[in-house]
Amino acid sequence: MTTTHHDHADVRSLLEHLIETADDGVRGFDTAAEHVDDPSIAATFRKLGAERAEVARELRSLAVTYGGPVEESGMVKAALHRGWMKLKDAVTGSNPHAVIAAAEEGEDYAVEQFDEAVAKDVPADVAAVLRRLQGQVKTSHDKVRSLEVASE
């Protein structure tokens, strides 16, 4: 029987990256909600942003086990990036289709990051949380995709 040794620094780095990805989603959804005229779409974006904030909180809680608290300040103040970049262009034109498409692109990135994380060799407690959060991120992605289909 072999035991896999998991480097706490590697796990910590992975969790920090996913926290940053989740924080991007929170900022992206909030920005999208502010720039769509349709109140039901804005409400959906706000709800998805709140759900993604919960994902970030859970990841932060897990990260404590692997090296202490993860500071919010720097990441929260950072500009949108990694998949959500097109949102900046979309909101300047206030085109609801462009905002939804940019949100979907941001979610494509988030799903990709969680898919990659789940494939990594991490401790069982981390793997279980990542698989569950991956499902939540995919559900959010599908909700955004359905907004795009509905708005066509």
N, C-alpha and C positions, 0 to 999 in steps of 0.2 A: 504494500500500500504506500503510495507516494503522497506526500503532503505538499500542496502548492504554497509557496511563501509569497505573500502579496506585499509589495513595497508600499508602505503607507504614503510616501511622497507621490507615487504614481496614482494611487487612488484619490488622494487629495487633489492633485492636478486635474484629474478627470472630472471630479465633482465641481471644482472651481469653474472649469470650462462649461459644464452643463448649467451651472448657476448663472453664468454670464449669458448663455443662450436663452435661458428662461427669462432673465431680466430684460433682454432685448425684446422678447415677445411681449412682456408687460408694457414696455414703452411703445412698442409698435402698435399694439392693440389700442392703447390709450390715444395715441396720435391719430390712428385711423378713425376712432370713434368721434374725435373732435372735428374731423374733416369730411364726414359724409352727411348729406342732408336728410337721408331717410332715418327717422327715429328708431325703427325696428332694427336696422342694420347697425346703427350706433349702439343700441342696447346690447346686441349680440357681441359686438367688439368689446364693450365694457365687461360683459360677463366672461368672455374668453380671457381678457386681461386679468380679471380677478382670479380665475382658475389657474392661470399661468403663475400668478404671484404665489399661489398656494404651492405649486410645484417648486418654485424657488425656495420658499420657506422650508419645505420638506428636505430639499437637497442641502440647505444650510444646516439644518438640524443634524443630518447624517454626517456632514463634513466635520462637525465638532469632534466626532469620534476619531477622525483621521487628521488631527492637527489643530484643533481649536476653531473658534468662530471665524467665519468669512466676513470680512468687512463689506458693507453695502456701499459706502460713500463713493468710492472711485467708480465702481461699475454703474451705479444708478445714474450718476451725473454724465456718464459717457454718452456720446452721440450714438444714434442708431447705426448698427452695422450688421455684418454677417446675415445677408438675406433680406434684411429690411431696408437696404439702401434705396431701393427704387421708391419707397414710400415718400421720401423727401421730395422727389420730383412729382409724384402723383398728387401730393397735397397742395403743391403750389398751383396746380391747375384745377383742383377741386373736382376732378372727374371721378365720380363714384366707381366706375368700372376699373379705373386705374388704381384707386385706393384698394379695392378688393383684390385685384391681381397682385399688387405689391404685398398685401397681407398674405396671400397664398404663397408667394415666393418666400416670404419670411418663414412661413410654416413648413415649406418644403425643406428649408435648411434645418429647422428644429428637428423634424422627423429624421433627417439624415444623421444628425448628431446623436440622437438617442438610439437609432439603429446601430451606429458604430459603437456606442458605449456599451450596449447590451451584448455585443459580440466579444467584448474584451474579457479577459480572465480577471475577475475581481472577487472579493470575498462574497460568500453566499448572501449575507445580509444586504450588501450593496446591490448585488445582482437582482435580488427579489424586488427591491425598491425601484431600481432602474427599469425593470420589465413592466411594473405597474405604471410608472410615470410615462414610459414609452407609449403605453396604451392610451393614456390621457392626452398626450401630445398628438397622437394620430387621430383621436376623436375630434380635437380642436381643428386640426388640419382639414378633416372631412367637412366640418361645419363651415369653414371658410370657403372650401370648394363649392359647397352647396349654395352659398351666397352668390358666388360668381355665376353659377348656372342659372339661378333664379333672376339675376339682374340682367341677363342677356335678352 
